[in-house]
Amino acid sequence: MSNENSVVGTIAGKHVHAIPSRRAAATMKELRKYIRQFSVDSALRELSLQCAQLENHNKYITQDGITTHVLSYLSMLAIECCREKSGRHFNTAALHSAVEIYWALRDPVLEELERIDKELMQVQEAAELLVLSRAKQEALEAFLIRQGLHAFHYQGEQRHLLPRTHMLLSTLWPMIESGQGISPTSDIRQIHGMEFDEITRYGQVFSGRASSDGMIIPYTDSEAERIPSGLRDLFNQQKLAEFLERFSIDLTTFRDLCKQIMPTDDYDKYRFNPLIRHPIVRIPRKHGETRYYVPCIRLLHERTTEGLYHDLSDYYRDRAVGSQKFRNAFGLVFQAYIGRLLLEALGPTCVHAEWKYVRDGQPVDTPDWIVVENNKAVIIEVKQSALFLESKKFGKTENLARDLKKNVGAAVKQLKHFDTDIQKRLPGLSKLLNVAQFERLIITYDAMYYSNSILKKALDPVMHCHIASVEEFEYLLGYCWNGSLFDLLNRKRVKIETDMLDFSDWMASLSGEHRNPFLLSIFDDLQKAYM
């Protein structure tokens, strides 16, 4: 593999890397055959080490085309295919060979693009050229969405995961009336047999212990004795062992999970990776020893923070009350969380929670939050989800359009109705009588990529709305702390080339302070309590 890896361009603000390879197109059969000859222990050792080193240096990709998402995929494949009792040693050279085969794997969408390109070179009729050009654009966009959902997941910031999870599931939930009858912390204890605080704490502790080489070595008795007396209850040896048992997975169980989610070979590299739900892999060794590998440390951190949300969602889906009760309650808690961030950043004078006004003689709700800054306002709608799993895995245009219209599209529709009501000066909207300029913002709990460019095509083109994930919104507030959210959003919108960017890409070009002081203070307090 070449030692050079260059950025050859950008699409909607995202870098496109060219990763040259000496290989012709490869198949999954070839990759599995190659991986199968190695021992699973040595393969996980090398893959976990390489991923830990990347994450330690805050990198996503090396000069050799090794990325965290490729390493995680190869770790899954190693668990599936490698030998338990014998096998060759998987070293750095073997890793490079495996990565090279990965990048040479066939991709049906890219092959479709190549086919369309060949046809475009042969046709002359304008109508046929237009049809093929549209087909090429759709195929390219589907490929970008699929790559983004697959790879960008491993690149995002994680600094806010811990404080956000604590705010949502522990601090705010008991304060929301609709959340009564559901206790996330009690339910988590029922699901895992451990306290919410223990899970988040040990997730942090073991992420730190795995950060040097991708392995977790349990605390020895001598290490436990050196822990300050005030923290010994927190680092209870029995609880630490329980955590490792509950959040790790053995090879047989992992392989069984993989068999349940096997797609066709063409789409294999996009399939759901069980490491997302089971980020620690345990392998028995001689003399009763157990090795605990963490192939991707960020997955452990995610599993013990936002992963608890998915545990709760599954828990309520399997109960008689159904998942809708939980999702409805979570949606309102999430809405309250966005409001708390706004109040901390901008103050109570300009931040207004939804209120009732009158339309056709009936009371209706305004959007979730409105920020009024003299004669300017930001109208905010909060949505729990944007895309469902099928869309996230395969990036099919029809699935993307369906999901967006159902979730984000509903928010756009509500904002459009509200805009009309403001123009009509309906009763109950007096707070907005003097507002002359508006920006509209939709905030989603889950991450979206190309949300202000490719994905926006499925939405109403008449109503302009910014779309940001909660993570992007948290950082966005850092740029306007005690300032103007409207001015910041307007600054992004006025130029086409910046309006189409995801907020994370746009903010990367901004100067100034971007930290969220409120969330950082919670993070610091939790770290002090944990350490």
Sequence and secondary structure as in RCSB ss.txt:
>XXXX:A:sequence
MSNENSVVGTIAGKHVHAIPSRRAAATMKELRKYIRQFSVDSALRELSLQCAQLENHNKYITQDGITTHVLSYLS
MLAIECCREKSGRHFNTAALHSAVEIYWALRDPVLEELERIDKELMQVQEAAELLVLSRAKQEALEAFLIRQGLH
AFHYQGEQRHLLPRTHMLLSTLWPMIESGQGISPTSDIRQIHGMEFDEITRYGQVFSGRASSDGMIIPYTDSEAE
RIPSGLRDLFNQQKLAEFLERFSIDLTTFRDLCKQIMPTDDYDKYRFNPLIRHPIVRIPRKHGETRYYVPCIRLL
HERTTEGLYHDLSDYYRDRAVGSQKFRNAFGLVFQAYIGRLLLEALGPTCVHAEWKYVRDGQPVDTPDWIVVENN
KAVIIEVKQSALFLESKKFGKTENLARDLKKNVGAAVKQLKHFDTDIQKRLPGLSKLLNVAQFERLIITYDAMYY
SNSILKKALDPVMHCHIASVEEFEYLLGYCWNGSLFDLLNRKRVKIETDMLDFSDWMASLSGEHRNPFLLSIFDD
LQKAYM
>XXXX:A:secstr
  S  EEEEEETTEEEEE   SS  B HHHHHHHHHTBBHHHHHHHHHHHHHHHHHTT SB TTS BHHHHHHHH
HHHHHHSBSS  B   HHHHHHHHHHHHTB  HHHHHHHHHHHHHTT   HHHHHHHHHHHHHHHHHHHHHHHHH
HGGGTS  TTHHHHHHIIIIIIGGG GGGTT  HHHHHHHHHSS HHHHHHHHHHHHHHHTTTSEE    HHHHH
HS GGGTTTT HHHHHHHHHHHEE HHHHHHHHHHT   GGGGGGS  GGGT  EEEEE GGG EEEE S HHHH
HHHTTTHHHHHHHHHHHTSTT HHHHHHHHHHHHHHHHHHHHHHHH TTTEEE  EEEETTEEEE  SEEEEETT
EEEEEEEES S  HHHHHH  HHHHHHHHHHTHHHHHHHHHHHHHHHHHT TT GGGTT  EEEEEEEESS  SS
TTTTGGGGS SSS  EEEEHHHHHHHHHHTTTS HHHHHHHHHTSHHHHTS HHHHHTT  S    HHHHHHHHH
HHHHH 
